[in-house]
Amino acid sequence: MDLKKYLTNLYPIIAYIFKIHLLVLLIFLIIRLILLFTNWHNVEYVDRESIAGAFRLGLYIDNIPVACISTLAIIFACCLSFFGANRKIFRCCFNTYYIGIYAVIIGFTIADIPYFNFFFKHLDVSILAWLSNDTEGYQMILAESSYYKYFALFFITVLLFGLCVVYFSKKWKNYNADDSVNSKLKIAKYVLIPIVLLAVCYTGVTKKQRFVYPITLWTPYLGSSSFTNELTVSPVYNFWLSMIVPQYKDREVNHLISLDDSFELIKKDFVYLDFIEDDSRIRRRVTSVEDEITPNIVLVIMEAMSSYFITETPRLTPTLNGLISKSYYFKNIYSQAIHTNQGTFSSLYGIPSLFDRVIMDNRVATGGSNAVPLPLCEGLPYNLNKKGYVSSFYLAHEKAYNNMDMFFSLNGYEMKNLHSRENYPPSEYVSPWGVNDGYLFKYAANTLGNTDGQPFFGGILTISNHPDYIIPDEFKYISKNDSEQAVFYSDQCIKQFMNDAAKHDWFNNTIFVFVADHGRLEGQALYEMPLSFNHVPLIIYSPLFDDAPKIIDTYGGQIDIFPTVMGLLNMDYENNSLGIDLMKETRPYAVFSSDDKLGCVDDNFLYCYNTLSKQEYLYDYKANNPQNIASAHQEAFDSMRVYASATVQVTNYLLKNQLLRKKQGEN
C-alpha cells in the first residue's frame, strides 16, 4: 500500500477521533461551569483571574484522561488503515468504544457535582467502599429528588454525545477523497490535523501544560483559594490519583515526628499519669477521690448536626439551644472524620477513626488476602458493662449497615440489645434508611428502661437529617429548604424524646449526652476543610447536675466522650484511649480529618494537609482569611502539623498492633 492510499484511509478516522476529543473537552468545560454556578456563594473572596486560571489549568487536566482514550483509538486507527478503514464493523466498534467509555465518564463527572456540593471534595476511591457495602446508599441516591436534575443532565448529555458520535461516523463513512482538490492542500490536511491531534494527546499522556510544564500531584492546589483549587481538579483525574496513594493516608505524615516522640507528645495532654506497663504505651489508671455513682447514660449521636446550626441558625435548633442553657456545653468539639460509622466508633470507644478508614468493616468475613481481624475495643460499652450496666444501641436502619452488628457484638453489645429496622413494623419505614427520628426516639424511650433494675447505657443514632429528607408536613413551615426542614425536624424529635423520657422513673437518674456524628457543609467554604463539616456540638445534660449550665472551651473531639462520661461517674477504670476528661484535662488542639485531608485547629488557626497533593496550609480562620499564612506563622504551623501527625501515628500504632483492648490474662 502506498503512502497516499494509507493517508486517505487514515484521515477520516483521525478526523472522527479529533472531533470527539474536542467535543468531550467541551462537555467537561460545561460541567465545570455548572459546578462553578452551583457554588457561586464560594466566589465572594475569589478574584476573577483566579477563576479564569482554574478553567485554563482545568482544561489541561481534563485533557489527561481524554488524551489516553484518544491515543488508544489512534493506535487502532493506524493499524486498521492498512486494511481499508471504511468498513461498517470498524465504525461500529469505534462508536461502541466511545459511547460506552464516555457514558461512564460523563456520568461520573456529573455525579461529582452534587457530591462536591455536599462534601466540598471530589469523588475518590472511598466511594467504592461505601457503595460496595450498603444497598441503602443506592436507594438513597435514587430516592433523593434533588438529584433528579443531575440524572436528567446525564441522560441528555449522553444522548447528545451519542448522536454526535454517530454523526461523526457518518462523515467518516461518506468521506470522499476528491482528486480534483489541490494535492498540496490535501497533503497539508492529511498531515496537519493528525499532527495537531497527536500534539494534544502528547500533552495529555505526558501530563504537560503548554508542552513544557509538568502537571504534578500538587499542580491544581497551588492557587490562593481553596475553591478555585478544587474547581481546577478533574473528577476523573482525582479519582485516579486517589487510587495510587497509600490505602491508609496516615502513612503520609510519619516523616514529621518519630513514633516515640509522638507518644511523648500525646501523653502531655493527660493529667492521669499512672501508666500501666504494656504494649499500648498509653494505658493509664484513672482514680477518683469521690464516691462512684451509677446513673443511666443515654448517648444520642445526631446525624449531620453541625455547630453551625447552633450558632448561625438557632431558629432551626430551639431544643438544642434550650438544652445548652441548662447543661454542660463543650463548644470546641470536632468530629474525628466526616462519616457516620467513624463518628459512632470514636464516640463510643475513644479512638480516632481518621481519613477514609471504615474500622467497623468486617474484612475477616469477606476473606481475601487483605483480611485482618476486627479490632477489639474498650471504651464506654466495655467499661460500663464491667460496672453492671446493660448496653443497648438503637438504629433506624438495618443493623448490618457498615457491619455494625458484627462489630458491636464483639465490642460490648449483645445482639439482642441492638435495636434496628428488623425490630420495627414495616408500616413505620419511611425511606431506604428505615424509620424516622420520631419513631426511633419513641421506641427508645419506651424500651431503654427494660433492664430489670440494672443501670443502662443506651446509644441512639439518628437519621432524619440525612438525604433523602422525608419530613412530616407539620414541620415544613420553618423553611422552604428541605435540608433546613430536616434539621428542625431532628431537633423537634429530640424535644419529644426528652418529654417522653421525663415520664419514666429513670429520667431523673440519667445523664444525656448529645453529639453529632459529623457536621455538614454550610455557609462559605473558605478553606481546604470547611469547619462546618467537623465542628459539632457536645451537650451533656442531667437532672443530677446542680452546677449547670457550664460552657467548657477546651478543644476536643468525639474521642473525649468516653473519659469525660467516666469522670462524671467518678469511676475508677483504665483508659486505653486517646481521649481525655474534658472536665479535668486540656489539650492545645483538636485533630480531625476528611477522607483525604488532615486538620488541626485552635483558637486562631486551622492547619490542613492534603494527602493527595502533599500540600499544607495554615489559615487564620478567626479573621475569615482564605490565604495560606504558613510562612508568616511558622511556629504555629510547625506545632500544629507535628501534633496532628503524632495523633495519627499513635492511632495507627494501636490499630495496627491490635492494642485497643487488654489481652486476656494480662493484669
HELIX and SHEET records of a PDB file:
HELIX    1   1 LEU A    3  THR A   38  1                                  36    
HELIX    2   2 TRP A   40  ASN A   42  5                                   3    
HELIX    3   3 ARG A   48  LEU A   80  1                                  33    
HELIX    4   4 LYS A   88  PHE A  119  1                                  32    
HELIX    5   5 SER A  126  ASN A  133  1                                   8    
HELIX    6   6 THR A  135  ALA A  143  1                                   9    
HELIX    7   7 SER A  145  TYR A  147  5                                   3    
HELIX    8   8 TYR A  148  LYS A  173  1                                  26    
HELIX    9   9 SER A  183  VAL A  205  1                                  23    
HELIX   10  10 THR A  219  TYR A  221  5                                   3    
HELIX   11  11 SER A  226  THR A  232  1                                   7    
HELIX   12  12 PRO A  235  ILE A  244  1                                  10    
HELIX   13  13 LYS A  249  GLU A  252  5                                   4    
HELIX   14  14 LEU A  259  LYS A  267  1                                   9    
HELIX   15  15 SER A  307  GLU A  312  1                                   6    
HELIX   16  16 PRO A  314  LEU A  316  5                                   3    
HELIX   17  17 PRO A  318  ILE A  324  1                                   7    
HELIX   18  18 THR A  340  TYR A  349  1                                  10    
HELIX   19  19 GLY A  379  LYS A  386  1                                   8    
HELIX   20  20 TYR A  401  ASN A  403  5                                   3    
HELIX   21  21 MET A  404  LEU A  410  1                                   7    
HELIX   22  22 MET A  415  ASN A  417  5                                   3    
HELIX   23  23 ARG A  421  ASN A  423  5                                   3    
HELIX   24  24 PRO A  426  GLU A  428  5                                   3    
HELIX   25  25 ASP A  437  THR A  447  1                                  11    
HELIX   26  26 ASP A  473  ILE A  478  5                                   6    
HELIX   27  27 ASP A  482  ALA A  501  1                                  20    
HELIX   28  28 ASP A  505  ASN A  509  5                                   5    
HELIX   29  29 LEU A  531  PHE A  533  5                                   3    
HELIX   30  30 GLN A  558  ASP A  560  5                                   3    
HELIX   31  31 ILE A  561  LEU A  568  1                                   8    
HELIX   32  32 TYR A  621  ALA A  623  5                                   3    
HELIX   33  33 ALA A  630  HIS A  633  5                                   4    
HELIX   34  34 GLN A  634  LYS A  656  1                                  23    
SHEET    1   A 2 LYS A 208  GLN A 209  0                                        
SHEET    2   A 2 TYR A 213  PRO A 214 -1                                        
SHEET    1   B 3 ASP A 274  PHE A 275  0                                        
SHEET    2   B 3 ARG A 284  VAL A 286 -1                                        
SHEET    3   B 3 TYR A 573  ASN A 575 -1                                        
SHEET    1   C 8 LEU A 418  HIS A 419  0                                        
SHEET    2   C 8 VAL A 390  LEU A 395  1                                        
SHEET    3   C 8 PHE A 456  LEU A 461  1                                        
SHEET    4   C 8 ASN A 296  MET A 302  1                                        
SHEET    5   C 8 THR A 510  ALA A 516  1                                        
SHEET    6   C 8 HIS A 535  TYR A 541 -1                                        
SHEET    7   C 8 TYR A 328  TYR A 334 -1                                        
SHEET    8   C 8 LYS A 550  ILE A 552  1                                        
SHEET    1   D 8 LEU A 418  HIS A 419  0                                        
SHEET    2   D 8 VAL A 390  LEU A 395  1                                        
SHEET    3   D 8 PHE A 456  LEU A 461  1                                        
SHEET    4   D 8 ASN A 296  MET A 302  1                                        
SHEET    5   D 8 THR A 510  ALA A 516  1                                        
SHEET    6   D 8 HIS A 535  TYR A 541 -1                                        
SHEET    7   D 8 TYR A 328  TYR A 334 -1                                        
SHEET    8   D 8 GLY A 556  GLY A 557  1                                        
SHEET    1   E 4 ALA A 590  SER A 593  0                                        
SHEET    2   E 4 LYS A 597  VAL A 601 -1                                        
SHEET    3   E 4 PHE A 605  ASN A 610 -1                                        
SHEET    4   E 4 GLN A 615  ASP A 620 -1                                        
END                                                                             
